[in-house]
Amino acid sequence: MVAWADLTNERLGDILDRCQKHAKFKGVRHIVHDEPDVRWLLRDDVIRGLRELVRRGIPYDLLLRPPHLPLIPESRRRRTG
């Protein structure tokens, strides 16, 4: 199962703790292309959430459209420092 999780939630770690207890949990997705802010993926609170996924080794399923593609390298750079 790939679940939705609010990457901007300050309690994301607690949410992921619960998800990771389920054997069928495989990753997280967010419908990026539905966000009104095209640069949503680069927000500090989103980067913090993505870092938490990276720290736990949880895959992130990107749902985006072509205008978001140029943001991917910058998002990766910010996530990994």
DOFIBA-598648 format. One record per residue (C-alpha): residue in one letter; x, y, z. Coordinates in pm, whole numbers, padded with zeros to 5 digits, always signed. Layout:
% DOFIBA-598648
AXYZ/...
***
This chain:
% DOFIBA-598648
M+00000+00000+00000/V+00119+00347-00085/A-00039+00592+00156/W-00096+00965+00150/A+00075+01152+00430/D+00094+01525+00492/L+00464+01593+00448/T+00417+01933+00614/N+00276+01785+00934/E+00511+01843+01228/R+00405+01500+01361/L+00492+01319+01038/G+00733+01094+01227/D+00450+00964+01448/I+00230+00905+01143/L+00507+00713+00970/D+00572+00509+01285/R+00212+00387+01268/C+00227+00321+00893/Q+00551+00125+00919/K+00388-00119+01161/H+00176-00250+00872/A+00345-00514+00656/K+00173-00391+00340/F+00292-00033+00377/K+00532+00040+00091/G+00559+00417+00058/V+00403+00763+00057/R+00251+00972-00218/H+00121+01324-00248/I-00062+01467-00547/V+00186+01745-00610/H+00013+01858-00928/D-00299+01948-00729/E-00113+02198-00512/P-00185+02559-00614/D+00181+02650-00555/V+00381+02507-00846/R+00694+02528-00628/W+00530+02340-00338/L+00792+02067-00363/L+01063+02318-00263/R+00895+02455+00050/D+01100+02415+00368/D+00826+02219+00545/V+00795+01981+00249/I+01173+01932+00234/R+01167+01851+00606/G+00903+01584+00540/L+01097+01442+00246/R+01408+01421+00465/E+01210+01216+00714/L+01112+00974+00436/V+01475+00950+00324/R+01593+00892+00681/R+01353+00599+00710/G+01416+00463+00361/I+01051+00513+00264/P+00987+00556-00111/Y+00804+00870-00222/D+00571+00836-00521/L+00584+01162-00717/L+00256+01260-00882/L+00334+01566-01087/R+00308+01725-01429/P+00572+01859-01672/P+00592+02208-01510/H+00719+02037-01192/L+00999+01840-01358/P+01259+02120-01333/L+01205+02125-00954/I+01321+01766-00904/P+01699+01829-00908/E+01664+02124-00667/S+01437+01922-00438/R+01690+01639-00431/R+01976+01880-00360/R+01784+02035-00068/R+01685+01696+00073/T+02035+01556+00076/G+02221+01875+00158/
***
